[in-house]
Amino acid sequence: MKADSRIPTVPIFGIRVSKIDMKATVSYLTDAVKKREPHQVITANPIMVMTALENPAYMEIMRSAELVVPDGTGVVWAAEYCKQPVAERVAGFDLLHELLHRGESYNWKVYLLGSTPEVIRETASRLQTQYPGIIIAGYHDGFFAPDADEEIISGIVKAQPDLLFVARGADSQEPWIAKYKTRLNIPVMMGVGGSFDVISGKSRRAPKAFQKLRAEWLYRLLKEPTRYKRMLALPKFAAKVLREKDKVTKV
């Protein structure tokens, strides 16, 4: 199942990014849960776009996702710069919480996969407390070898969740979901990066001031200087958009 034609999108270097706002995104995914339609949701940022441009296999994963939302402020900027603006930034961390809030009304079942055993346990506990109407149907840490995939998949399928959140890093979580999404057959399957670390209290989200300035990337870099190599993709992305403005939104 490819991106839904009912969702208006803007192509950013061949990746169709949703133009709808958070409220409409949650409504759309609520319908997906009701209809039991499997969706891989990718929260796109410039680092992921640049990775896709350099890696055809990753590009195919992003192109075949049922919904790609504009998580990174650089993606929002690129769409605006090319005069095909999105409604707003749809941050993955916020989308996770909005979906859980909506899920309380329906007693949605949620499965959490990723991070360390300690972090995933604390995340499950805190989310169940924060959203008592949802059902944490299961959870598992993200430190497992490929030969354990079958056991993990079996456990998830048995739990029959409505939402699956995977926190294993963009380089592995999106490929993992794409590889197994047909077998998992879950309405919403979304990679959430470091969200569990924040929810569990292990790390902090960027303060509101950084969020308003669209500089969460800078906060993360200041907190984790070792991320600088990954962050080099940001100016490369911006330069590519500026240099190839006429080509950015070509399909």
Short mmCIF file of the C-alpha atoms (twelve columns), coordinates in Angstrom:
data_MODEL
# 
_entry.id   MODEL 
# 
loop_
_atom_site.group_PDB 
_atom_site.id 
_atom_site.type_symbol 
_atom_site.label_atom_id 
_atom_site.label_alt_id 
_atom_site.label_comp_id 
_atom_site.label_asym_id 
_atom_site.label_seq_id 
_atom_site.Cartn_x 
_atom_site.Cartn_y 
_atom_site.Cartn_z 
_atom_site.pdbx_PDB_model_num 
ATOM 1   C CA . MET A 1   0.000   0.000   0.000  1 
ATOM 2   C CA . LYS A 2   1.494   3.308   -1.124 1 
ATOM 3   C CA . ALA A 3   0.808   6.798   0.178  1 
ATOM 4   C CA . ASP A 4   -2.913  7.549   0.289  1 
ATOM 5   C CA . SER A 5   -4.026  9.810   -2.561 1 
ATOM 6   C CA . ARG A 6   -6.526  11.441  -0.173 1 
ATOM 7   C CA . ILE A 7   -3.616  13.070  1.662  1 
ATOM 8   C CA . PRO A 8   -2.227  16.179  -0.067 1 
ATOM 9   C CA . THR A 9   1.556   15.912  -0.280 1 
ATOM 10  C CA . VAL A 10  4.597   17.821  -1.443 1 
ATOM 11  C CA . PRO A 11  7.459   15.841  -2.994 1 
ATOM 12  C CA . ILE A 12  10.796  16.667  -1.379 1 
ATOM 13  C CA . PHE A 13  13.484  15.108  -3.601 1 
ATOM 14  C CA . GLY A 14  11.060  12.348  -4.548 1 
ATOM 15  C CA . ILE A 15  9.667   11.675  -1.062 1 
ATOM 16  C CA . ARG A 16  5.984   12.548  -0.718 1 
ATOM 17  C CA . VAL A 17  5.579   14.498  2.517  1 
ATOM 18  C CA . SER A 18  2.123   15.092  3.986  1 
ATOM 19  C CA . LYS A 19  0.882   18.690  3.933  1 
ATOM 20  C CA . ILE A 20  -1.863  18.231  6.543  1 
ATOM 21  C CA . ASP A 21  -1.686  19.465  10.127 1 
ATOM 22  C CA . MET A 22  -1.484  17.470  13.359 1 
ATOM 23  C CA . LYS A 23  -5.246  17.375  13.951 1 
ATOM 24  C CA . ALA A 24  -5.962  16.046  10.453 1 
ATOM 25  C CA . THR A 25  -3.099  13.547  10.744 1 
ATOM 26  C CA . VAL A 26  -4.525  12.105  13.960 1 
ATOM 27  C CA . SER A 27  -8.008  11.914  12.401 1 
ATOM 28  C CA . TYR A 28  -6.618  10.150  9.340  1 
ATOM 29  C CA . LEU A 29  -4.734  7.595   11.451 1 
ATOM 30  C CA . THR A 30  -7.783  7.090   13.669 1 
ATOM 31  C CA . ASP A 31  -9.671  6.026   10.529 1 
ATOM 32  C CA . ALA A 32  -6.788  3.708   9.650  1 
ATOM 33  C CA . VAL A 33  -7.136  2.002   13.028 1 
ATOM 34  C CA . LYS A 34  -10.908 1.691   12.642 1 
ATOM 35  C CA . LYS A 35  -10.495 0.132   9.186  1 
ATOM 36  C CA . ARG A 36  -7.484  -1.976  10.276 1 
ATOM 37  C CA . GLU A 37  -5.452  -0.565  7.369  1 
ATOM 38  C CA . PRO A 38  -1.685  -1.061  7.935  1 
ATOM 39  C CA . HIS A 39  0.314   2.180   7.798  1 
ATOM 40  C CA . GLN A 40  4.008   2.749   8.159  1 
ATOM 41  C CA . VAL A 41  4.343   6.316   9.397  1 
ATOM 42  C CA . ILE A 42  7.728   7.945   8.834  1 
ATOM 43  C CA . THR A 43  8.649   11.185  10.604 1 
ATOM 44  C CA . ALA A 44  10.900  12.766  7.993  1 
ATOM 45  C CA . ASN A 45  13.800  15.079  8.701  1 
ATOM 46  C CA . PRO A 46  16.671  16.356  6.514  1 
ATOM 47  C CA . ILE A 47  19.092  13.680  7.750  1 
ATOM 48  C CA . MET A 48  16.698  10.966  6.575  1 
ATOM 49  C CA . VAL A 49  16.145  12.697  3.226  1 
ATOM 50  C CA . MET A 50  19.887  12.982  2.621  1 
ATOM 51  C CA . THR A 51  20.341  9.319   3.607  1 
ATOM 52  C CA . ALA A 52  17.652  8.354   1.095  1 
ATOM 53  C CA . LEU A 53  19.353  10.337  -1.666 1 
ATOM 54  C CA . GLU A 54  22.576  8.428   -1.033 1 
ATOM 55  C CA . ASN A 55  20.977  5.016   -0.409 1 
ATOM 56  C CA . PRO A 56  18.453  3.697   -2.985 1 
ATOM 57  C CA . ALA A 57  17.172  1.031   -0.578 1 
ATOM 58  C CA . TYR A 58  16.395  3.662   2.064  1 
ATOM 59  C CA . MET A 59  14.775  5.864   -0.592 1 
ATOM 60  C CA . GLU A 60  12.469  2.982   -1.525 1 
ATOM 61  C CA . ILE A 61  11.500  2.559   2.146  1 
ATOM 62  C CA . MET A 62  10.553  6.229   2.405  1 
ATOM 63  C CA . ARG A 63  8.697   6.200   -0.894 1 
ATOM 64  C CA . SER A 64  6.726   3.081   -0.013 1 
ATOM 65  C CA . ALA A 65  5.603   4.346   3.407  1 
ATOM 66  C CA . GLU A 66  1.875   4.973   3.648  1 
ATOM 67  C CA . LEU A 67  2.393   8.296   5.433  1 
ATOM 68  C CA . VAL A 68  5.449   10.567  5.700  1 
ATOM 69  C CA . VAL A 69  4.999   13.532  8.036  1 
ATOM 70  C CA . PRO A 70  7.202   16.657  8.192  1 
ATOM 71  C CA . ASP A 71  9.000   16.173  11.499 1 
ATOM 72  C CA . GLY A 72  12.236  18.071  10.843 1 
ATOM 73  C CA . THR A 73  12.033  21.855  10.623 1 
ATOM 74  C CA . GLY A 74  14.344  21.679  7.610  1 
ATOM 75  C CA . VAL A 75  11.706  19.705  5.698  1 
ATOM 76  C CA . VAL A 76  9.057   22.289  6.654  1 
ATOM 77  C CA . TRP A 77  11.383  25.066  5.490  1 
ATOM 78  C CA . ALA A 78  12.170  23.332  2.177  1 
ATOM 79  C CA . ALA A 79  8.467   22.976  1.337  1 
ATOM 80  C CA . GLU A 80  7.859   26.622  2.202  1 
ATOM 81  C CA . TYR A 81  10.919  27.799  0.251  1 
ATOM 82  C CA . CYS A 82  9.689   25.929  -2.821 1 
ATOM 83  C CA . LYS A 83  6.248   27.535  -2.458 1 
ATOM 84  C CA . GLN A 84  4.465   24.292  -1.585 1 
ATOM 85  C CA . PRO A 85  4.149   24.798  2.191  1 
ATOM 86  C CA . VAL A 86  2.914   22.163  4.612  1 
ATOM 87  C CA . ALA A 87  0.256   23.145  7.163  1 
ATOM 88  C CA . GLU A 88  2.658   22.798  10.076 1 
ATOM 89  C CA . ARG A 89  5.434   20.709  11.505 1 
ATOM 90  C CA . VAL A 90  4.144   17.333  12.700 1 
ATOM 91  C CA . ALA A 91  6.765   16.231  15.217 1 
ATOM 92  C CA . GLY A 92  6.924   12.497  15.854 1 
ATOM 93  C CA . PHE A 93  7.150   12.945  19.631 1 
ATOM 94  C CA . ASP A 94  3.982   15.039  19.642 1 
ATOM 95  C CA . LEU A 95  2.205   12.707  17.218 1 
ATOM 96  C CA . LEU A 96  2.931   9.761   19.527 1 
ATOM 97  C CA . HIS A 97  1.267   11.576  22.420 1 
ATOM 98  C CA . GLU A 98  -1.665  12.799  20.323 1 
ATOM 99  C CA . LEU A 99  -2.345  9.249   19.146 1 
ATOM 100 C CA . LEU A 100 -2.220  7.898   22.697 1 
ATOM 101 C CA . HIS A 101 -4.581  10.640  23.837 1 
ATOM 102 C CA . ARG A 102 -6.987  9.766   21.022 1 
ATOM 103 C CA . GLY A 103 -6.565  6.070   21.773 1 
ATOM 104 C CA . GLU A 104 -7.939  6.513   25.284 1 
ATOM 105 C CA . SER A 105 -11.398 6.978   23.789 1 
ATOM 106 C CA . TYR A 106 -11.157 3.620   22.037 1 
ATOM 107 C CA . ASN A 107 -9.031  1.593   24.481 1 
ATOM 108 C CA . TRP A 108 -6.412  1.129   21.786 1 
ATOM 109 C CA . LYS A 109 -3.766  -1.496  22.389 1 
ATOM 110 C CA . VAL A 110 -0.165  -0.292  22.130 1 
ATOM 111 C CA . TYR A 111 3.109   -2.185  21.705 1 
ATOM 112 C CA . LEU A 112 6.463   -0.529  22.466 1 
ATOM 113 C CA . LEU A 113 9.703   -1.779  20.916 1 
ATOM 114 C CA . GLY A 114 13.158  -0.345  21.418 1 
ATOM 115 C CA . SER A 115 15.726  1.252   23.726 1 
ATOM 116 C CA . THR A 116 17.193  -0.498  26.806 1 
ATOM 117 C CA . PRO A 117 15.272  -2.877  29.100 1 
ATOM 118 C CA . GLU A 118 15.242  -0.242  31.852 1 
ATOM 119 C CA . VAL A 119 14.053  2.570   29.586 1 
ATOM 120 C CA . ILE A 120 11.323  0.521   27.894 1 
ATOM 121 C CA . ARG A 121 9.931   -0.670  31.242 1 
ATOM 122 C CA . GLU A 122 9.817   2.865   32.612 1 
ATOM 123 C CA . THR A 123 8.303   4.182   29.365 1 
ATOM 124 C CA . ALA A 124 5.546   1.561   29.456 1 
ATOM 125 C CA . SER A 125 4.806   2.374   33.102 1 
ATOM 126 C CA . ARG A 126 4.684   6.141   32.585 1 
ATOM 127 C CA . LEU A 127 2.538   5.961   29.453 1 
ATOM 128 C CA . GLN A 128 0.048   3.637   31.135 1 
ATOM 129 C CA . THR A 129 -0.189  6.099   34.030 1 
ATOM 130 C CA . GLN A 130 -0.478  9.140   31.740 1 
ATOM 131 C CA . TYR A 131 -3.023  7.496   29.436 1 
ATOM 132 C CA . PRO A 132 -5.020  5.049   31.585 1 
ATOM 133 C CA . GLY A 133 -7.533  4.467   28.784 1 
ATOM 134 C CA . ILE A 134 -4.992  2.755   26.522 1 
ATOM 135 C CA . ILE A 135 -3.764  -0.809  26.928 1 
ATOM 136 C CA . ILE A 136 -0.020  -1.442  26.894 1 
ATOM 137 C CA . ALA A 137 -0.308  -4.788  25.117 1 
ATOM 138 C CA . GLY A 138 3.408   -5.520  25.341 1 
ATOM 139 C CA . TYR A 139 6.918   -4.163  25.106 1 
ATOM 140 C CA . HIS A 140 10.438  -5.346  24.324 1 
ATOM 141 C CA . ASP A 141 13.816  -3.646  24.332 1 
ATOM 142 C CA . GLY A 142 15.571  -2.881  21.065 1 
ATOM 143 C CA . PHE A 143 18.766  -4.814  21.702 1 
ATOM 144 C CA . PHE A 144 18.159  -7.999  19.780 1 
ATOM 145 C CA . ALA A 145 19.998  -9.615  16.881 1 
ATOM 146 C CA . PRO A 146 18.377  -10.269 13.487 1 
ATOM 147 C CA . ASP A 147 17.999  -13.952 14.362 1 
ATOM 148 C CA . ALA A 148 15.571  -12.913 17.105 1 
ATOM 149 C CA . ASP A 149 13.241  -11.110 14.676 1 
ATOM 150 C CA . GLU A 150 10.910  -14.081 14.311 1 
ATOM 151 C CA . GLU A 151 10.358  -14.345 18.053 1 
ATOM 152 C CA . ILE A 152 9.797   -10.582 18.360 1 
ATOM 153 C CA . ILE A 153 7.333   -10.522 15.455 1 
ATOM 154 C CA . SER A 154 5.442   -13.474 16.878 1 
ATOM 155 C CA . GLY A 155 5.066   -11.699 20.226 1 
ATOM 156 C CA . ILE A 156 3.846   -8.488  18.608 1 
ATOM 157 C CA . VAL A 157 1.344   -10.249 16.341 1 
ATOM 158 C CA . LYS A 158 0.015   -12.211 19.307 1 
ATOM 159 C CA . ALA A 159 -0.566  -8.952  21.214 1 
ATOM 160 C CA . GLN A 160 -2.665  -7.576  18.298 1 
ATOM 161 C CA . PRO A 161 -1.870  -3.907  18.924 1 
ATOM 162 C CA . ASP A 162 -3.488  -0.947  17.187 1 
ATOM 163 C CA . LEU A 163 -0.292  1.101   17.479 1 
ATOM 164 C CA . LEU A 164 3.340   -0.042  17.293 1 
ATOM 165 C CA . PHE A 165 6.045   2.449   18.264 1 
ATOM 166 C CA . VAL A 166 9.617   1.445   17.420 1 
ATOM 167 C CA . ALA A 167 12.590  3.304   18.928 1 
ATOM 168 C CA . ARG A 168 15.757  1.897   17.383 1 
ATOM 169 C CA . GLY A 169 17.218  4.880   15.512 1 
ATOM 170 C CA . ALA A 170 16.248  6.024   12.006 1 
ATOM 171 C CA . ASP A 171 18.945  3.898   10.366 1 
ATOM 172 C CA . SER A 172 17.379  0.683   11.659 1 
ATOM 173 C CA . GLN A 173 13.789  1.310   12.789 1 
ATOM 174 C CA . GLU A 174 12.387  2.358   9.389  1 
ATOM 175 C CA . PRO A 175 14.012  -0.570  7.516  1 
ATOM 176 C CA . TRP A 176 12.826  -2.992  10.213 1 
ATOM 177 C CA . ILE A 177 9.229   -1.795  10.028 1 
ATOM 178 C CA . ALA A 178 9.286   -1.799  6.210  1 
ATOM 179 C CA . LYS A 179 10.663  -5.331  6.117  1 
ATOM 180 C CA . TYR A 180 8.002   -6.769  8.390  1 
ATOM 181 C CA . LYS A 181 4.997   -4.442  8.081  1 
ATOM 182 C CA . THR A 182 2.988   -6.856  5.924  1 
ATOM 183 C CA . ARG A 183 3.391   -9.617  8.482  1 
ATOM 184 C CA . LEU A 184 2.821   -7.315  11.435 1 
ATOM 185 C CA . ASN A 185 -0.369  -5.954  9.818  1 
ATOM 186 C CA . ILE A 186 -0.778  -3.176  12.401 1 
ATOM 187 C CA . PRO A 187 -2.789  -0.012  11.578 1 
ATOM 188 C CA . VAL A 188 -0.101  2.396   12.801 1 
ATOM 189 C CA . MET A 189 3.592   1.429   12.832 1 
ATOM 190 C CA . MET A 190 5.860   4.378   13.563 1 
ATOM 191 C CA . GLY A 191 9.536   4.895   14.281 1 
ATOM 192 C CA . VAL A 192 9.975   7.266   17.228 1 
ATOM 193 C CA . GLY A 193 13.753  7.584   17.610 1 
ATOM 194 C CA . GLY A 194 14.753  8.810   21.071 1 
ATOM 195 C CA . SER A 195 11.195  9.410   22.297 1 
ATOM 196 C CA . PHE A 196 11.338  6.612   24.883 1 
ATOM 197 C CA . ASP A 197 14.440  8.163   26.439 1 
ATOM 198 C CA . VAL A 198 12.507  11.407  26.938 1 
ATOM 199 C CA . ILE A 199 9.293   9.750   28.159 1 
ATOM 200 C CA . SER A 200 11.194  7.588   30.654 1 
ATOM 201 C CA . GLY A 201 13.051  10.598  32.025 1 
ATOM 202 C CA . LYS A 202 16.467  9.411   30.844 1 
ATOM 203 C CA . SER A 203 16.887  12.523  28.707 1 
ATOM 204 C CA . ARG A 204 15.125  15.841  28.212 1 
ATOM 205 C CA . ARG A 205 13.348  17.191  25.165 1 
ATOM 206 C CA . ALA A 206 14.605  20.531  23.887 1 
ATOM 207 C CA . PRO A 207 13.209  23.452  25.925 1 
ATOM 208 C CA . LYS A 208 10.302  25.445  24.436 1 
ATOM 209 C CA . ALA A 209 12.656  28.283  23.458 1 
ATOM 210 C CA . PHE A 210 14.625  25.951  21.160 1 
ATOM 211 C CA . GLN A 211 11.381  24.506  19.782 1 
ATOM 212 C CA . LYS A 212 10.006  27.961  18.947 1 
ATOM 213 C CA . LEU A 213 13.258  28.866  17.199 1 
ATOM 214 C CA . ARG A 214 13.060  25.585  15.254 1 
ATOM 215 C CA . ALA A 215 16.436  24.715  16.754 1 
ATOM 216 C CA . GLU A 216 15.857  21.400  18.520 1 
ATOM 217 C CA . TRP A 217 18.704  20.042  16.413 1 
ATOM 218 C CA . LEU A 218 21.039  22.592  18.051 1 
ATOM 219 C CA . TYR A 219 19.939  21.561  21.544 1 
ATOM 220 C CA . ARG A 220 20.588  17.909  20.725 1 
ATOM 221 C CA . LEU A 221 24.005  18.801  19.316 1 
ATOM 222 C CA . LEU A 222 24.910  20.781  22.430 1 
ATOM 223 C CA . LYS A 223 23.827  17.886  24.642 1 
ATOM 224 C CA . GLU A 224 25.476  15.239  22.465 1 
ATOM 225 C CA . PRO A 225 28.465  16.719  20.571 1 
ATOM 226 C CA . THR A 226 29.222  13.268  19.147 1 
ATOM 227 C CA . ARG A 227 26.177  13.755  16.880 1 
ATOM 228 C CA . TYR A 228 28.042  16.360  14.826 1 
ATOM 229 C CA . LYS A 229 28.811  13.981  11.942 1 
ATOM 230 C CA . ARG A 230 25.098  13.194  11.530 1 
ATOM 231 C CA . MET A 231 24.281  16.886  11.826 1 
ATOM 232 C CA . LEU A 232 26.501  17.702  8.847  1 
ATOM 233 C CA . ALA A 233 23.585  16.502  6.739  1 
ATOM 234 C CA . LEU A 234 21.598  19.595  7.784  1 
ATOM 235 C CA . PRO A 235 23.702  22.246  5.993  1 
ATOM 236 C CA . LYS A 236 24.143  19.839  3.064  1 
ATOM 237 C CA . PHE A 237 20.365  19.512  2.787  1 
ATOM 238 C CA . ALA A 238 19.867  23.291  3.000  1 
ATOM 239 C CA . ALA A 239 22.543  23.910  0.360  1 
ATOM 240 C CA . LYS A 240 20.995  21.311  -1.947 1 
ATOM 241 C CA . VAL A 241 17.554  22.905  -1.609 1 
ATOM 242 C CA . LEU A 242 18.950  26.378  -2.324 1 
ATOM 243 C CA . ARG A 243 21.032  25.113  -5.247 1 
ATOM 244 C CA . GLU A 244 18.331  22.943  -6.802 1 
ATOM 245 C CA . LYS A 245 15.167  24.885  -5.958 1 
ATOM 246 C CA . ASP A 246 13.519  24.052  -9.293 1 
ATOM 247 C CA . LYS A 247 14.170  20.319  -8.850 1 
ATOM 248 C CA . VAL A 248 13.240  19.849  -5.172 1 
ATOM 249 C CA . THR A 249 9.519   19.269  -5.730 1 
ATOM 250 C CA . LYS A 250 9.776   17.508  -9.101 1 
ATOM 251 C CA . VAL A 251 8.403   13.969  -9.002 1 
# 
